Amino acid sequence: MATVVVPFRSTDPKRRLAALSEPDRIQLAHAMLDDVVAAARPLGEVIVVAADATGLPAGVRHVPDPHHGQGAAVRAGLDAAVARRLPAPYLVVNADLPCVTTRDLLALIGALAEHGLALAPATDGTTNAVALADAALFEPVYGPGSAERFAALAPSMRLEAPNLIDDVDMPGDLARLQGRLGEHTRRVLASLRLESAA
């Protein structure tokens, strides 16, 4: 068993997808979150840190977002997990990984260094997911080059898994990843295309 924390920006999400209207961006962001949660749920409890619980997948634990950035959101989720005595390891998984599968998350756990962490870097050197042997290992080091900073926190291993590397930042990412997208994201994309064609 493990505990998964997903920080989710539920208000004005995915700003770099500006080609989409705000309602469409919100719908797509929720669909990607649904795919991440679907992958995480077989591992154990899933905590979603968001401004409010509106539209969150059924069965997740909601923790209010403290609104001080991604690091503070993750810290709030991990603190809630420890307070509720939810089991380690703790996985922190970004909400914009619509290709991720349960197998990918199990591989991240399998790469976990003893008393350390495992991380899945994005192609730009940021961090898409991290597994922690202990919640106390976490530090809010997100931002450009964060993968190197996470790796320096404790004994660490990197996992180069395509479904964890490939996040969605730009509209072209959705087209590039089309064959691997989770079912919720695929369904919303199909409905957006149908609506735009109508």
VEXDREN-2710 file (C-alpha; in Angstrom, 1 decimal):
% VEXDREN-2710
k/r/px/py/pz
1/MET/0.0/0.0/0.0
2/ALA/1.0/3.6/-0.6
3/THR/-0.5/7.1/-0.3
4/VAL/-0.7/9.4/-3.3
5/VAL/-0.9/13.2/-3.2
6/VAL/-2.0/15.1/-6.2
7/PRO/-1.8/18.9/-6.2
8/PHE/-4.5/20.2/-8.5
9/ARG/-5.0/23.8/-9.7
10/SER/-8.8/23.9/-9.9
11/THR/-9.1/27.6/-10.6
12/ASP/-7.8/29.0/-13.9
13/PRO/-5.9/25.7/-14.7
14/LYS/-3.5/25.1/-17.6
15/ARG/-3.0/28.7/-18.6
16/ARG/-0.6/27.7/-21.4
17/LEU/-3.5/26.0/-23.1
18/ALA/-4.8/29.5/-23.9
19/ALA/-6.0/28.4/-27.3
20/LEU/-8.9/26.7/-25.4
21/SER/-11.7/28.7/-23.7
22/GLU/-11.6/28.7/-19.9
23/PRO/-14.5/26.2/-19.6
24/ASP/-12.8/23.9/-22.0
25/ARG/-9.5/24.2/-20.1
26/ILE/-11.2/23.4/-16.8
27/GLN/-13.0/20.4/-18.3
28/LEU/-9.7/19.1/-19.7
29/ALA/-7.8/19.7/-16.5
30/HIS/-10.4/17.7/-14.6
31/ALA/-10.3/14.9/-17.2
32/MET/-6.5/14.7/-16.8
33/LEU/-6.9/14.6/-13.0
34/ASP/-9.4/11.8/-13.4
35/ASP/-6.9/9.8/-15.3
36/VAL/-4.2/10.4/-12.7
37/VAL/-6.5/9.4/-9.9
38/ALA/-7.6/6.3/-11.8
39/ALA/-4.0/5.2/-12.1
40/ALA/-3.3/6.0/-8.4
41/ARG/-6.4/4.5/-6.8
42/PRO/-5.2/0.8/-6.8
43/LEU/-2.1/1.8/-4.8
44/GLY/-4.1/3.1/-1.8
45/GLU/-5.5/6.4/-0.5
46/VAL/-5.5/9.4/-2.9
47/ILE/-5.4/12.9/-1.6
48/VAL/-6.2/15.8/-3.9
49/VAL/-5.1/19.2/-2.8
50/ALA/-7.4/21.8/-4.5
51/ALA/-9.1/25.0/-3.8
52/ASP/-12.3/23.2/-3.1
53/ALA/-13.9/19.7/-3.6
54/THR/-16.1/20.7/-6.6
55/GLY/-15.8/18.2/-9.4
56/LEU/-13.1/16.1/-7.8
57/PRO/-13.2/12.3/-8.5
58/ALA/-15.3/10.2/-6.1
59/GLY/-13.4/8.5/-3.4
60/VAL/-10.5/10.9/-3.0
61/ARG/-9.7/12.8/0.1
62/HIS/-9.8/16.6/-0.4
63/VAL/-7.3/18.8/1.3
64/PRO/-7.7/22.6/0.9
65/ASP/-5.0/24.3/-1.1
66/PRO/-3.2/26.9/1.0
67/HIS/-2.6/29.0/-2.1
68/HIS/1.1/29.5/-1.7
69/GLY/2.3/27.5/-4.8
70/GLN/2.8/23.9/-5.6
71/GLY/5.3/23.2/-2.8
72/ALA/2.9/24.4/-0.1
73/ALA/0.1/22.4/-1.7
74/VAL/2.1/19.2/-1.6
75/ARG/3.3/19.9/2.0
76/ALA/-0.4/20.3/3.0
77/GLY/-1.3/17.0/1.4
78/LEU/1.6/15.2/3.0
79/ASP/0.9/16.7/6.4
80/ALA/-2.7/15.5/6.1
81/ALA/-1.5/12.0/5.1
82/VAL/0.8/11.8/8.2
83/ALA/-1.9/13.2/10.5
84/ARG/-4.3/10.5/9.3
85/ARG/-1.6/7.9/9.7
86/LEU/-1.8/6.9/6.0
87/PRO/1.0/4.6/5.0
88/ALA/4.3/5.3/3.3
89/PRO/5.6/5.4/0.7
90/TYR/4.2/8.7/-0.3
91/LEU/3.9/9.5/-4.0
92/VAL/3.4/13.0/-5.2
93/VAL/2.1/13.0/-8.8
94/ASN/1.3/16.1/-10.9
95/ALA/-2.3/16.3/-12.2
96/ASP/-1.3/16.9/-15.8
97/LEU/0.0/13.4/-16.6
98/PRO/-2.9/11.9/-18.6
99/CYS/-0.9/9.0/-19.9
100/VAL/0.1/7.6/-16.5
101/THR/-0.8/4.1/-15.5
102/THR/-0.8/2.1/-12.3
103/ARG/2.1/0.2/-13.6
104/ASP/4.1/3.4/-14.0
105/LEU/3.4/4.4/-10.4
106/LEU/4.4/0.9/-9.2
107/ALA/7.6/1.3/-11.1
108/LEU/8.2/4.6/-9.3
109/ILE/7.8/2.8/-6.0
110/GLY/10.1/0.1/-7.2
111/ALA/12.8/2.6/-7.9
112/LEU/12.5/4.1/-4.4
113/ALA/15.9/4.3/-2.7
114/GLU/16.0/3.0/0.8
115/HIS/15.3/5.9/3.2
116/GLY/15.3/8.1/0.2
117/LEU/13.3/9.0/-2.9
118/ALA/12.6/8.2/-6.5
119/LEU/11.7/10.9/-9.0
120/ALA/10.4/11.1/-12.5
121/PRO/11.8/14.2/-14.2
122/ALA/10.1/16.0/-17.1
123/THR/12.1/16.7/-20.3
124/ASP/12.6/20.4/-19.2
125/GLY/14.3/19.4/-15.9
126/THR/11.3/20.0/-13.7
127/THR/9.7/17.2/-11.7
128/ASN/6.5/15.4/-12.6
129/ALA/6.4/12.8/-9.8
130/VAL/8.3/11.8/-6.8
131/ALA/8.1/8.9/-4.4
132/LEU/9.2/9.5/-0.8
133/ALA/10.1/6.8/1.8
134/ASP/9.2/9.4/4.5
135/ALA/7.1/12.5/4.2
136/ALA/9.8/14.4/6.2
137/LEU/12.1/14.1/3.1
138/PHE/10.0/16.5/1.1
139/GLU/11.2/20.1/0.5
140/PRO/9.3/22.6/-1.7
141/VAL/12.0/22.8/-4.4
142/TYR/9.7/23.0/-7.5
143/GLY/10.5/25.2/-10.4
144/PRO/13.1/25.2/-13.2
145/GLY/15.8/22.6/-12.5
146/SER/13.8/21.0/-9.7
147/ALA/14.7/17.4/-10.6
148/GLU/18.3/18.1/-9.6
149/ARG/17.2/19.7/-6.3
150/PHE/14.9/16.8/-5.5
151/ALA/17.7/14.3/-6.2
152/ALA/20.0/16.1/-3.8
153/LEU/17.5/15.9/-0.9
154/ALA/18.3/12.2/-0.1
155/PRO/19.6/9.0/-1.7
156/SER/17.6/9.0/-4.9
157/MET/16.9/7.1/-8.1
158/ARG/15.5/8.5/-11.4
159/LEU/12.8/6.7/-13.3
160/GLU/12.7/7.5/-17.1
161/ALA/9.2/6.4/-17.8
162/PRO/7.6/7.9/-20.9
163/ASN/4.1/8.2/-19.3
164/LEU/5.6/10.1/-16.3
165/ILE/7.9/12.2/-18.5
166/ASP/5.1/13.4/-20.8
167/ASP/3.0/16.1/-19.2
168/VAL/0.6/18.4/-20.9
169/ASP/1.7/22.1/-21.1
170/MET/0.9/23.1/-24.6
171/PRO/-1.9/22.2/-27.1
172/GLY/0.6/20.3/-29.2
173/ASP/1.3/17.9/-26.3
174/LEU/-2.3/16.6/-26.6
175/ALA/-1.9/15.8/-30.2
176/ARG/1.6/14.2/-29.7
177/LEU/0.3/12.0/-26.9
178/GLN/-3.0/11.1/-28.5
179/GLY/-2.3/7.3/-28.7
180/ARG/-1.4/7.1/-25.0
181/LEU/-3.9/9.4/-23.3
182/GLY/-6.1/8.0/-20.6
183/GLU/-9.8/7.4/-21.2
184/HIS/-11.1/10.5/-19.4
185/THR/-8.8/12.8/-21.4
186/ARG/-9.6/11.1/-24.7
187/ARG/-13.3/11.4/-24.1
188/VAL/-13.2/15.1/-23.3
189/LEU/-10.9/15.8/-26.2
190/ALA/-13.3/14.0/-28.5
191/SER/-16.3/16.0/-27.2
192/LEU/-14.4/19.3/-27.6
193/ARG/-13.6/18.4/-31.2
194/LEU/-17.2/17.5/-31.9
195/GLU/-18.4/20.7/-30.3
196/SER/-15.9/22.8/-32.3
197/ALA/-17.0/21.1/-35.5
198/ALA/-20.7/21.7/-34.9
END
